[in-house]
Amino acid sequence: MYNKIQGMVMADQVEMLTRALISIKSVNGTTGEVEIADFIKNVLMSFPYFQQHPTNMWEQHIPNDPLERKNIFALIRGKNNDNRTIIYHSHIDTVGIEDFGSVKKDALNPDALAAFFATYELDKDVQKDAQSGDWLFGRGSVDMQSGIAVHLANVLYFSEHLEELPGTILLMLNPDEESQHKGVISAISELKRLQDEYNLQYIIAINDDFITSLYDGDPYRYIYTGAAGKLLPSFYIYGREAHVGETLSGIDPNLISAEITRRIHNNVDLTENIEGELVLPPSCLYQRDNKEAYNVQTATSSYLYFNYFIYEATGKEIMDKLTAITIEACKEVENLLHRHYQEFLKRTGLPAKALSWNIEVTSLAEYMDELSRKGLNPEKTARAVFEHNKDVEPRMLCFKIVEALQELDPEKKARVIIFYAPPYLPHNYLNEEKKRDHELVEAIKDVLENVEQETGEKFALKKFFPYLADGSFLSLHETDEEMISLMKNFPQWDLINPLPVNEIRSLNVSSINIGVYGKDAHKWTERVYKPYTFGVLPTVIRKVTMRLLNVSFAYPLSTPRNGAKTIFL
């Protein structure tokens, strides 16, 4: 590849690399993720720097991965061999191509797609962009093969201009971002090894995942100084079954589930109020009961979970908030069932039965403590369920564990058990109340102001990248107490969601996003804007890199946040 792009201006280098990367079908969960990793490895090895320093480029296999996917690393040291290090990172996988429909065969062919959309009358915006020649189409064009290409082009640039590099650059390219983030999670150990063995001082990580306009006519290119986190709050709802001829005596878990969903789904009041930030409300991703076939008995239990973005809030705060909401929802259901039964008695004249509609609400941690006090050994039960269901989809495995714990209750109370299921993404952001983070933000602002004057682009600095990103896993903000509370509410955390908490805290690397610009990521009309992404963005990232490598900070960057210690459960 080097022989093809040497001598080109950088914009042309980035475009050629982007086209080559798009042509590889690197769909998440397929061997295409391995194929693209091998291609990137060959691209890097074609660069003269890595031919002279072959051990500075290597791969790390993801442990126990059936596809044998791998992370790609490359290290460039500047002229002074300074250990201050900027991490460049991107993900190498894409979503699938099924949405391309009749043009599926051309999903990885930018020119064929441009020709198709140039005559596409059903979407005038897409047609206009295709006719302009300024946009490159194709799966992964903006999310995020162009981002990989930008980092590769800058790695090549610095490798040929070591005198301009005042520190070290570590390139890290990861698979599985579009699903379980196994790539970046497994990379934590490698980042820690490099820090320990080579004394690398990580200043910041630069992701270049896609950015887009936030409204029609939006003139800004957004730079994000952090990444939102994510929780998957889950509800195991155990009711009281009844024959369809006696439903007034039962407690339908579906009714409870519906009331909880009504109070949580898209409830903007539950979002964090952070001025100037795009914060998103929780949304229901799964809701169903446990019945597998038709019969005339009402359901015994119901499963429910939500996507819940976290910005500055902690898992403990979210659990407390959702517990309060669930208690309110269950009280509403109890009152409704009581009113219905009283009206039934009034109409039929039948004598009343001694019925209770009380519904208990508890977190998983509280419930396990209750079982332990009764001498029922919930940990042994949970571990046994895991051992017999290792191949079950992770979220369903969590429900199976909680269901088994509910069955330990000799009273079989109607109950809602609230817990967290994977994936969990920490929030990682620059906190300007801290001197170190404030200095980083001010340095970035200075660079952006300079680029605005040079190029005429308009930049806006925001705190949270509005989509999920691998950068979440490079730092933790929670205190020990908050983290332990979160982990105790995950069924079998160490086995189902084995996040290396202590290693992440030790690294403490803030991740910012200076991204490629485009439209319609994850849609068949996905496209990247060439003038900015290929022509301006590489320079922005280079300037930020050099500026941050020259900043003198008040104290070591590797200091763990909150003075945290090693966590043992």
HELIX and SHEET records of a PDB file:
HELIX    1   1 TYR A    2  ILE A    5  1                                   4    
HELIX    2   2 MET A   10  ILE A   22  1                                  13    
HELIX    3   3 GLY A   32  SER A   46  1                                  15    
HELIX    4   4 PRO A   48  GLN A   52  1                                   5    
HELIX    5   5 PRO A   54  ASN A   56  5                                   3    
HELIX    6   6 GLU A   98  ASP A  106  5                                   9    
HELIX    7   7 PRO A  110  PHE A  117  1                                   8    
HELIX    8   8 LYS A  124  SER A  132  1                                   9    
HELIX    9   9 SER A  141  GLN A  145  3                                   5    
HELIX   10  10 SER A  146  GLU A  160  1                                  15    
HELIX   11  11 LEU A  162  GLU A  164  5                                   3    
HELIX   12  12 LYS A  182  TYR A  198  1                                  17    
HELIX   13  13 VAL A  244  SER A  249  5                                   6    
HELIX   14  14 PRO A  253  ILE A  264  1                                  12    
HELIX   15  15 VAL A  268  LEU A  270  5                                   3    
HELIX   16  16 GLY A  315  THR A  348  1                                  34    
HELIX   17  17 LEU A  364  ARG A  373  1                                  10    
HELIX   18  18 PRO A  378  HIS A  388  1                                  11    
HELIX   19  19 PRO A  394  GLU A  407  1                                  14    
HELIX   20  20 LYS A  435  THR A  455  1                                  21    
HELIX   21  21 ASP A  470  LEU A  474  5                                   5    
HELIX   22  22 ASP A  480  LYS A  488  1                                   9    
HELIX   23  23 TRP A  493  ILE A  496  1                                   4    
HELIX   24  24 VAL A  501  LEU A  507  1                                   7    
HELIX   25  25 LYS A  530  GLY A  535  1                                   6    
HELIX   26  26 LEU A  537  LEU A  549  1                                  13    
HELIX   27  27 ARG A  561  GLY A  563  5                                   3    
SHEET    1   A 8 MET A  57  HIS A  61  0                                        
SHEET    2   A 8 LYS A  70  ARG A  77 -1                                        
SHEET    3   A 8 THR A 168  ASN A 174 -1                                        
SHEET    4   A 8 ARG A  84  HIS A  91  1                                        
SHEET    5   A 8 GLN A 201  ASN A 207  1                                        
SHEET    6   A 8 SER A 511  ILE A 514  1                                        
SHEET    7   A 8 TYR A 220  TYR A 224 -1                                        
SHEET    8   A 8 LYS A 458  LYS A 462  1                                        
SHEET    1   B 3 TRP A 135  PHE A 137  0                                        
SHEET    2   B 3 ARG A 527  TYR A 529 -1                                        
SHEET    3   B 3 GLY A 518  LYS A 519 -1                                        
SHEET    1   C 2 GLY A 226  ALA A 227  0                                        
SHEET    2   C 2 ASN A 428  TYR A 429 -1                                        
SHEET    1   D 5 GLY A 229  LEU A 231  0                                        
SHEET    2   D 5 SER A 301  ILE A 310 -1                                        
SHEET    3   D 5 PRO A 233  TYR A 238 -1                                        
SHEET    4   D 5 ARG A 415  TYR A 420 -1                                        
SHEET    5   D 5 GLU A 360  SER A 363  1                                        
SHEET    1   E 3 GLY A 229  LEU A 231  0                                        
SHEET    2   E 3 SER A 301  ILE A 310 -1                                        
SHEET    3   E 3 SER A 283  ASP A 289 -1                                        
END                                                                             
